Amino acid sequence: MAIRFVELPPAVMASLVAGDLAAARASAGVELGELFVGDRAKWLWGYRLKQLEDEPEAAGWIARAVVAEPEGVVVGYAGFHGAPDERGMVEVGYTVDPAYQRQGYATAMLGALLERAAGEAAVQVVRASISPSNVASLATVAKYGFVHVGEEWDDEDGLELLYELPVR
């Protein structure tokens, strides 16, 4: 399964936060779906815009639209929560549009993110934080050999199980 990532520059994210899907599509150059303007997504794009103000170096790492090829259909978004930290850790995040779930896209997204992380000398380990009830994501990280290393409470998402995979 072939996918490609399409960067979502700040202008696109600002349009998404405003709920202006037409402007976001025009700026991004791809047909972003309703997934990109739902309440959770609007929060994400607002958060990422603030992150870019504070950490411009994160621009090459954060969420991008995911396009299935050769169809050219946007099937979700994926990326890292930011640049590698002092430990060399990056955290992955991926969301598949409900219309495209259970078709292997999450596995393809995670595989592409792991490949990117492994290609960066600064990255030592990749983390995934997953709700205990997200059976599909738990199965996806298991396919790649992630190991459960703990749990944490997230004010947005509640209890999250932490999984890590060394890439060096």
N, CA, C and O of each residue as an XYZ file, in Angstrom:
672
protein
N       0.846     -1.169      0.000
C       0.000      0.000      0.000
C       0.894      1.236      0.000
O       1.755      1.394      0.865
N       0.682      2.089     -0.961
C       1.510      3.283     -1.088
C       0.772      4.499     -0.549
O      -0.400      4.727     -0.849
N       1.487      5.266      0.248
C       0.958      6.532      0.749
C       2.038      7.590      0.603
O       3.218      7.279      0.441
N       1.619      8.829      0.664
C       2.571      9.938      0.719
C       2.028     10.968      1.694
O       0.822     11.068      1.921
N       2.954     11.728      2.262
C       2.595     12.780      3.203
C       2.592     14.122      2.493
O       3.458     14.396      1.662
N       1.620     14.951      2.822
C       1.525     16.301      2.272
C       1.578     17.275      3.447
O       0.743     17.227      4.351
N       2.575     18.159      3.415
C       2.735     19.137      4.488
C       1.512     20.049      4.579
O       0.910     20.422      3.572
N       1.174     20.388      5.799
C       0.085     21.333      6.045
C       0.697     22.592      6.668
O       0.865     22.663      7.885
N       1.030     23.583      5.835
C       1.656     24.800      6.357
C       0.707     25.558      7.294
O      -0.491     25.277      7.332
N       1.250     26.517      8.043
C       0.413     27.275      8.981
C      -0.853     27.872      8.365
O      -1.894     27.892      9.022
N      -0.792     28.354      7.135
C      -1.994     28.933      6.508
C      -3.099     27.889      6.374
O      -4.276     28.202      6.555
N      -2.725     26.657      6.059
C      -3.713     25.582      5.947
C      -4.293     25.280      7.326
O      -5.508     25.150      7.482
N      -3.421     25.170      8.318
C      -3.899     24.883      9.671
C      -4.831     25.982     10.171
O      -5.844     25.691     10.807
N      -4.498     27.242      9.888
C      -5.355     28.350     10.314
C      -6.727     28.250      9.643
O      -7.746     28.514     10.282
N      -6.763     27.877      8.377
C      -8.041     27.696      7.685
C      -8.836     26.554      8.307
O     -10.057     26.644      8.437
N      -8.150     25.483      8.691
C      -8.827     24.348      9.319
C      -9.393     24.730     10.677
O     -10.515     24.348     11.010
N      -8.626     25.484     11.468
C      -9.118     25.945     12.773
C     -10.366     26.799     12.581
O     -11.302     26.721     13.377
N     -10.382     27.614     11.530
C     -11.527     28.480     11.241
C     -12.693     27.707     10.627
O     -13.782     28.255     10.456
N     -12.468     26.440     10.297
C     -13.521     25.637      9.680
C     -13.691     25.906      8.203
O     -14.696     25.507      7.615
N     -12.727     26.576      7.590
C     -12.801     26.920      6.173
C     -12.109     25.830      5.351
O     -10.954     25.968      4.946
N     -12.839     24.761      5.122
C     -12.297     23.604      4.419
C     -11.925     23.939      2.974
O     -10.933     23.426      2.456
N     -12.707     24.790      2.327
C     -12.410     25.158      0.937
C     -11.061     25.872      0.836
O     -10.267     25.566     -0.054
N     -10.797     26.813      1.731
C      -9.517     27.534      1.712
C      -8.374     26.585      2.050
O      -7.304     26.664      1.447
N      -8.592     25.683      3.014
C      -7.550     24.723      3.388
C      -7.228     23.807      2.214
O      -6.058     23.534      1.943
N      -8.248     23.335      1.521
C      -8.031     22.476      0.353
C      -7.233     23.206     -0.720
O      -6.296     22.654     -1.295
N      -7.614     24.452     -0.982
C      -6.934     25.229     -2.020
C      -5.465     25.444     -1.663
O      -4.592     25.334     -2.523
N      -5.195     25.747     -0.404
C      -3.809     25.986      0.023
C      -2.992     24.700      0.063
O      -1.813     24.697     -0.294
N      -3.616     23.611      0.495
C      -2.890     22.342      0.628
C      -2.675     21.654     -0.710
O      -1.713     20.906     -0.884
N      -3.569     21.908     -1.653
C      -3.449     21.263     -2.952
C      -3.960     19.836     -2.978
O      -3.736     19.116     -3.951
N      -4.645     19.417     -1.919
C      -5.264     18.097     -1.867
C      -6.662     18.239     -1.287
O      -6.972     19.226     -0.619
N      -7.501     17.247     -1.546
C      -8.906     17.275     -1.157
C      -9.068     16.803      0.294
O      -9.398     15.644      0.547
N      -8.832     17.718      1.239
C      -8.996     17.390      2.648
C     -10.469     17.160      2.943
O     -11.333     17.876      2.437
N     -10.749     16.155      3.765
C     -12.130     15.816      4.085
C     -12.603     16.421      5.397
O     -11.872     17.151      6.066
N     -13.832     16.104      5.744
C     -14.453     16.617      6.968
C     -13.670     16.230      8.219
O     -13.743     16.927      9.231
N     -12.919     15.123      8.162
C     -12.090     14.707      9.284
C     -11.188     15.839      9.758
O     -10.879     15.928     10.947
N     -10.765     16.702      8.846
C      -9.805     17.758      9.138
C     -10.427     18.969      9.832
O      -9.700     19.846     10.299
N     -11.754     19.033      9.910
C     -12.410     20.169     10.556
C     -13.353     19.762     11.688
O     -14.137     20.583     12.163
N     -13.284     18.512     12.119
C     -14.053     18.093     13.288
C     -13.501     18.772     14.536
O     -12.415     19.352     14.502
N     -14.242     18.701     15.630
C     -13.813     19.372     16.864
C     -12.420     18.953     17.311
O     -11.601     19.798     17.671
N     -12.149     17.655     17.290
C     -10.840     17.158     17.716
C      -9.736     17.685     16.788
O      -8.666     18.087     17.244
N     -10.014     17.675     15.487
C      -9.024     18.153     14.516
C      -8.787     19.651     14.670
O      -7.643     20.101     14.601
N      -9.842     20.429     14.877
C      -9.655     21.873     15.062
C      -8.759     22.141     16.263
O      -7.893     23.014     16.219
N      -8.971     21.385     17.336
C      -8.107     21.522     18.512
C      -6.657     21.204     18.115
O      -5.738     21.942     18.471
N      -6.458     20.106     17.379
C      -5.113     19.694     16.979
C      -4.423     20.773     16.156
O      -3.274     21.115     16.434
N      -5.098     21.313     15.154
C      -4.459     22.314     14.287
C      -4.148     23.582     15.069
O      -3.112     24.206     14.837
N      -5.016     23.974     15.985
C      -4.730     25.129     16.834
C      -3.515     24.886     17.712
O      -2.671     25.765     17.886
N      -3.438     23.687     18.260
C      -2.298     23.307     19.095
C      -1.002     23.336     18.276
O       0.017     23.851     18.736
N      -1.049     22.786     17.074
C       0.138     22.752     16.219
C       0.568     24.158     15.786
O       1.764     24.434     15.698
N      -0.385     25.042     15.516
C      -0.030     26.424     15.171
C       0.732     27.080     16.317
O       1.753     27.730     16.092
N       0.248     26.915     17.533
C       0.926     27.476     18.708
C       2.305     26.839     18.860
O       3.280     27.521     19.175
N       2.381     25.519     18.634
C       3.663     24.817     18.723
C       4.667     25.401     17.731
O       5.834     25.586     18.078
N       4.241     25.691     16.522
C       5.140     26.243     15.512
C       5.638     27.637     15.884
O       6.763     28.006     15.548
N       4.808     28.406     16.571
C       5.247     29.717     17.065
C       6.370     29.544     18.080
O       7.366     30.267     18.050
N       6.196     28.571     18.985
C       7.159     28.351     20.066
C       8.365     27.524     19.645
O       9.467     27.717     20.159
N       8.154     26.595     18.703
C       9.200     25.662     18.270
C       9.215     25.559     16.744
O       8.741     24.564     16.197
N       9.740     26.548     16.056
C       9.742     26.486     14.588
C      10.437     25.227     14.049
O      10.121     24.766     12.952
N      11.378     24.676     14.819
C      12.086     23.463     14.384
C      11.169     22.243     14.299
O      11.552     21.225     13.722
N       9.980     22.332     14.860
C       9.031     21.216     14.813
C       8.332     21.101     13.459
O       7.679     20.093     13.187
N       8.459     22.107     12.618
C       7.727     22.141     11.346
C       7.944     20.889     10.499
O       7.004     20.408      9.866
N       9.140     20.365     10.478
C       9.416     19.185      9.665
C       8.927     17.880     10.262
O       9.074     16.820      9.653
N       8.349     17.952     11.443
C       7.964     16.731     12.156
C       6.464     16.553     12.347
O       5.988     15.422     12.435
N       5.719     17.634     12.412
C       4.321     17.527     12.846
C       3.382     17.023     11.756
O       3.790     16.776     10.621
N       2.126     16.878     12.129
C       1.111     16.212     11.313
C       1.028     16.711      9.882
O       1.150     17.902      9.594
N       0.815     15.750      9.006
C       0.639     15.996      7.583
C      -0.582     15.217      7.097
O      -0.996     14.244      7.726
N      -1.140     15.642      5.998
C      -2.204     14.870      5.362
C      -1.575     13.609      4.773
O      -0.435     13.628      4.310
N      -2.322     12.530      4.798
C      -1.851     11.267      4.228
C      -2.698     10.962      2.999
O      -3.924     10.880      3.066
N      -2.004     10.795      1.874
C      -2.665     10.560      0.596
C      -2.347      9.144      0.130
O      -1.181      8.755      0.057
N      -3.389      8.376     -0.185
C      -3.220      7.030     -0.745
C      -2.898      7.168     -2.223
O      -3.534      7.932     -2.948
N      -1.900      6.413     -2.652
C      -1.503      6.441     -4.057
C      -1.730      5.058     -4.672
O      -1.552      4.055     -3.981
N      -2.108      4.974     -5.921
C      -2.176      6.039     -6.918
C      -3.511      6.795     -6.948
O      -3.693      7.696     -7.767
N      -4.439      6.432     -6.061
C      -5.771      7.033     -6.105
C      -5.773      8.538     -5.858
O      -6.630      9.252     -6.378
N      -4.817      9.024     -5.065
C      -4.771     10.446     -4.754
C      -5.807     10.879     -3.735
O      -6.161     12.056     -3.669
N      -6.295      9.935     -2.938
C      -7.341     10.205     -1.956
C      -6.705     10.452     -0.588
O      -5.824      9.704     -0.166
N      -7.155     11.504      0.104
C      -6.682     11.787      1.456
C      -7.401     10.838      2.413
O      -8.628     10.845      2.510
N      -6.614     10.019      3.120
C      -7.189      8.992      3.991
C      -7.006      9.292      5.480
O      -7.475      8.530      6.326
N      -6.332     10.391      5.804
C      -6.140     10.748      7.206
C      -4.989     11.709      7.369
O      -4.565     12.375      6.424
N      -4.486     11.768      8.610
C      -3.307     12.587      8.874
C      -2.411     11.858      9.858
O      -2.869     11.039     10.655
N      -1.126     12.172      9.786
C      -0.146     11.484     10.629
C       1.103     12.344     10.745
O       1.348     13.234      9.932
N       1.874     12.056     11.767
C       3.133     12.757     11.964
C       3.666     12.484     13.346
O       3.289     11.510     13.997
N       4.540     13.348     13.782
C       5.125     13.244     15.106
C       4.610     14.409     15.944
O       4.142     15.412     15.406
N       4.699     14.270     17.247
C       4.239     15.336     18.136
C       5.235     16.489     18.182
O       4.930     17.549     18.728
N       6.409     16.294     17.620
C       7.425     17.334     17.587
C       8.758     16.744     17.183
O       8.859     15.568     16.835
N       9.770     17.576     17.236
C      11.141     17.148     16.931
C      11.641     16.226     18.046
O      11.046     16.196     19.123
N      12.712     15.481     17.811
C      13.249     14.600     18.858
C      13.579     15.386     20.129
O      14.089     16.506     20.070
N      13.278     14.775     21.276
C      13.611     15.423     22.544
C      15.056     15.121     22.928
O      15.796     14.521     22.149
N      15.455     15.538     24.128
C      16.842     15.368     24.577
C      17.259     13.902     24.659
O      18.449     13.591     24.612
N      16.300     13.017     24.781
C      16.565     11.583     24.834
C      16.637     10.954     23.438
O      17.022      9.794     23.292
N      16.261     11.733     22.411
C      16.195     11.198     21.053
C      14.871     10.497     20.786
O      14.780      9.633     19.914
N      13.838     10.881     21.549
C      12.534     10.246     21.408
C      11.603     11.142     20.597
O      11.561     12.358     20.789
N      10.858     10.515     19.687
C       9.764     11.176     18.984
C       8.507     10.355     19.230
O       8.557      9.130     19.343
N       7.383     11.053     19.311
C       6.113     10.353     19.512
C       5.285     10.442     18.242
O       5.137     11.515     17.658
N       4.749      9.312     17.822
C       3.928      9.253     16.613
C       2.476      9.538     16.944
O       2.016      9.335     18.067
N       1.781     10.007     15.945
C       0.340     10.171     16.009
C      -0.219      9.941     14.617
O       0.358     10.393     13.628
N      -1.330      9.248     14.538
C      -1.938      9.001     13.230
C      -3.442      8.829     13.413
O      -3.907      8.269     14.406
N      -4.184      9.323     12.431
C      -5.643      9.228     12.441
C      -6.090      8.857     11.038
O      -5.705      9.494     10.058
N      -6.902      7.824     10.958
C      -7.445      7.379      9.676
C      -8.907      7.813      9.595
O      -9.683      7.597     10.526
N      -9.266      8.421      8.483
C     -10.656      8.796      8.238
C     -11.524      7.551      8.391
O     -11.180      6.498      7.855
N     -12.642      7.647      9.112
C     -13.494      6.464      9.305
C     -13.876      5.740      8.011
O     -14.052      4.522      8.014
N     -14.004      6.473      6.917
C     -14.351      5.847      5.634
C     -13.250      4.929      5.116
O     -13.495      4.114      4.227
N     -12.027      5.051      5.667
C     -10.892      4.271      5.172
C     -10.291      3.355      6.242
O      -9.231      2.764      6.036
N     -10.962      3.245      7.364
C     -10.448      2.374      8.419
C     -10.575      0.909      8.029
O     -11.396      0.531      7.193
N      -9.732      0.097      8.662
C      -9.707     -1.355      8.455
C      -9.302     -1.743      7.027
O      -9.720     -2.775      6.503
N      -8.474     -0.884      6.413
C      -7.975     -1.157      5.067
C      -6.453     -1.146      5.020
O      -5.865     -1.211      3.940
N      -5.810     -1.064      6.183
C      -4.355     -1.103      6.241
C      -3.669      0.254      6.239
O      -2.440      0.320      6.229
N      -4.431      1.327      6.248
C      -3.801      2.650      6.182
C      -3.042      2.999      7.457
O      -1.966      3.591      7.375
N      -3.565      2.656      8.634
C      -2.834      2.952      9.873
C      -1.497      2.222      9.878
O      -0.482      2.791     10.280
N      -1.487      0.984      9.442
C      -0.241      0.215      9.369
C       0.735      0.879      8.408
O       1.927      0.977      8.698
N       0.232      1.336      7.264
C       1.101      2.019      6.287
C       1.622      3.340      6.845
O       2.791      3.676      6.654
N       0.763      4.090      7.532
C       1.180      5.369      8.120
C       2.274      5.144      9.155
O       3.305      5.816      9.135
N       2.043      4.195     10.062
C       3.027      3.941     11.105
C       4.337      3.446     10.494
O       5.413      3.849     10.935
N       4.259      2.596      9.506
C       5.470      2.115      8.838
C       6.264      3.247      8.227
O       7.488      3.279      8.348
N       5.584      4.187      7.567
C       6.264      5.328      6.952
C       6.870      6.243      8.015
O       7.966      6.772      7.828
N       6.164      6.429      9.122
C       6.707      7.253     10.208
C       7.935      6.602     10.826
O       8.909      7.287     11.139
N       7.899      5.285     11.002
C       9.064      4.583     11.555
C      10.256      4.668     10.611
O      11.397      4.822     11.048
N       9.985      4.568      9.324
C      11.062      4.687      8.332
C      11.692      6.076      8.405
O      12.916      6.205      8.370
N      10.871      7.099      8.505
C      11.375      8.472      8.639
C      12.219      8.604      9.902
O      13.317      9.159      9.859
N      11.708      8.095     11.034
C      12.433      8.205     12.306
C      13.777      7.487     12.228
O      14.790      8.008     12.694
N      13.786      6.307     11.647
C      15.023      5.526     11.549
C      16.059      6.219     10.665
O      17.260      5.992     10.813
N      15.592      7.060      9.751
C      16.500      7.773      8.863
C      17.086      9.041      9.459
O      17.894      9.714      8.819
N      16.691      9.367     10.663
C      17.172     10.581     11.337
C      18.132     10.204     12.453
O      17.743      9.517     13.397
N      19.367     10.641     12.359
C      20.389     10.289     13.351
C      20.016     10.718     14.764
O      20.432     10.079     15.730
N      19.245     11.781     14.900
C      18.887     12.287     16.228
C      17.842     11.428     16.930
O      17.633     11.573     18.135
N      17.185     10.536     16.192
C      16.117      9.729     16.786
C      16.662      8.392     17.262
O      17.304      7.655     16.514
N      16.388      8.101     18.528
C      16.791      6.833     19.130
C      15.614      5.897     19.357
O      15.742      4.680     19.230
N      14.463      6.480     19.697
C      13.299      5.680     20.062
C      12.020      6.384     19.610
O      11.933      7.612     19.611
N      11.037      5.581     19.225
C       9.737      6.093     18.810
C       8.715      5.657     19.853
O       8.687      4.498     20.267
N       7.885      6.595     20.266
C       6.852      6.316     21.273
C       5.472      6.428     20.634
O       5.253      7.216     19.714
N       4.552      5.620     21.145
C       3.133      5.735     20.807
C       2.371      5.722     22.122
O       2.610      4.861     22.969
N       1.466      6.659     22.298
C       0.604      6.664     23.480
C      -0.817      6.394     22.998
O      -1.337      7.088     22.125
N      -1.437      5.362     23.590
C      -2.695      4.838     23.049
C      -3.693      4.609     24.172
O      -3.340      4.096     25.234
N      -4.923      4.985     23.934
C      -5.994      4.697     24.881
C      -6.144      3.183     25.022
O      -6.079      2.462     24.026
N      -6.343      2.696     26.239
C      -6.517      1.254     26.421
C      -7.696      0.679     25.628
O      -7.732     -0.520     25.352
N      -8.652      1.528     25.265
C      -9.820      1.046     24.516
C      -9.619      1.068     23.001
O     -10.488      0.609     22.260
N      -8.480      1.597     22.526
C      -8.227      1.690     21.086
C      -7.565      0.398     20.603
O      -6.355      0.345     20.382
N      -8.376     -0.623     20.450
C      -7.898     -1.957     20.094
C      -7.159     -1.947     18.749
O      -6.144     -2.626     18.593
N      -7.661     -1.190     17.795
C      -7.027     -1.159     16.470
C      -5.608     -0.598     16.546
O      -4.694     -1.150     15.934
N      -5.414      0.493     17.290
C      -4.068      1.073     17.403
C      -3.143      0.170     18.202
O      -1.956      0.060     17.892
N      -3.677     -0.471     19.223
C      -2.855     -1.411     19.994
C      -2.358     -2.536     19.089
O      -1.205     -2.957     19.192
N      -3.223     -3.020     18.210
C      -2.820     -4.078     17.274
C      -1.809     -3.559     16.255
O      -0.900     -4.287     15.855
N      -1.965     -2.305     15.835
C      -1.046     -1.732     14.856
C       0.360     -1.629     15.422
O       1.318     -2.021     14.755
N       0.508     -1.108     16.643
C       1.866     -0.991     17.202
C       2.458     -2.366     17.495
O       3.673     -2.548     17.422
N       1.606     -3.330     17.824
C       2.102     -4.690     18.076
C       2.728     -5.284     16.816
O       3.695     -6.040     16.906
N       2.190     -4.953     15.648
C       2.738     -5.459     14.386
C       4.196     -5.053     14.191
O       4.971     -5.763     13.551
N       4.556     -3.902     14.753
C       5.911     -3.390     14.574
C       6.824     -3.693     15.753
O       7.987     -3.291     15.749
N       6.321     -4.391     16.755
C       7.167     -4.785     17.876
C       7.327     -3.756     18.978
O       8.259     -3.863     19.775
N       6.455     -2.766     19.053
C       6.500     -1.811     20.153
C       6.329     -2.554     21.474
O       5.612     -3.551     21.551
N       6.996     -2.056     22.509
C       6.954     -2.679     23.839
C       6.257     -1.728     24.808
O       6.534     -0.529     24.824
N       5.347     -2.278     25.616
C       4.652     -1.481     26.631
C       5.644     -1.065     27.708
O       6.304     -1.913     28.310
N       5.753      0.260     27.956
C       6.736      0.767     28.921
C       6.103      1.529     30.077
O       6.815      1.982     30.973
N       4.789      1.678     30.076
C       4.139      2.386     31.168
C       2.822      2.984     30.742
O       2.242      2.616     29.720
N       2.363      3.926     31.561
C       1.121      4.620     31.251
C       1.211      6.034     31.803
O       2.049      6.337     32.652
N       0.324      6.896     31.302
C       0.275      8.271     31.778
C      -1.150      8.787     31.655
O      -1.971      8.229     30.928
N      -1.423      9.862     32.380
C      -2.717     10.526     32.281
C      -2.553     11.758     31.404
O      -1.685     12.594     31.655
N      -3.378     11.869     30.384
C      -3.361     13.019     29.490
C      -4.649     13.802     29.730
O      -5.739     13.228     29.715
N      -4.526     15.106     29.952
C      -5.706     15.916     30.250
C      -6.713     15.946     29.097
O      -7.908     16.126     29.327
N      -6.246     15.774     27.880
C      -7.144     15.749     26.718
C      -7.743     14.366     26.485
O      -8.932     14.238     26.195
N      -6.904     13.325     26.615
C      -7.303     11.985     26.195
C      -7.532     10.994     27.324
O      -7.997      9.883     27.068
N      -7.220     11.356     28.567
C      -7.384     10.421     29.683
C      -6.209      9.468     29.779
O      -5.087      9.815     29.410
N      -6.467      8.266     30.275
C      -5.416      7.270     30.450
C      -4.861      6.836     29.097
O      -5.608      6.522     28.171
N      -3.536      6.826     29.008
C      -2.854      6.364     27.789
C      -1.797      5.340     28.175
O      -1.062      5.511     29.148
N      -1.742      4.275     27.390
C      -0.693      3.281     27.540
C       0.484      3.727     26.677
O       0.295      4.175     25.546
N       1.686      3.606     27.205
C       2.880      4.052     26.485
C       3.628      2.846     25.921
O       3.905      1.872     26.621
N       3.942      2.949     24.631
C       4.693      1.902     23.930
C       5.886      2.560     23.267
O       5.793      3.689     22.788
N       7.009      1.856     23.239
C       8.199      2.393     22.595
C       8.863      1.339     21.726
O       8.728      0.134     21.939
N       9.584      1.846     20.737
C      10.337      0.991     19.824
C      11.670      1.680     19.533
O      11.691      2.772     18.967
N      12.794      1.040     19.923
C      14.086      1.624     19.568
C      14.303      1.538     18.057
O      13.925      0.555     17.420
N      14.911      2.570     17.498
C      15.228      2.554     16.062
C      16.730      2.528     15.842
O      17.182      2.555     14.697
N      17.516      2.477     16.914
C      18.973      2.374     16.825
C      19.417      1.232     17.686
O      20.612      0.951     17.770
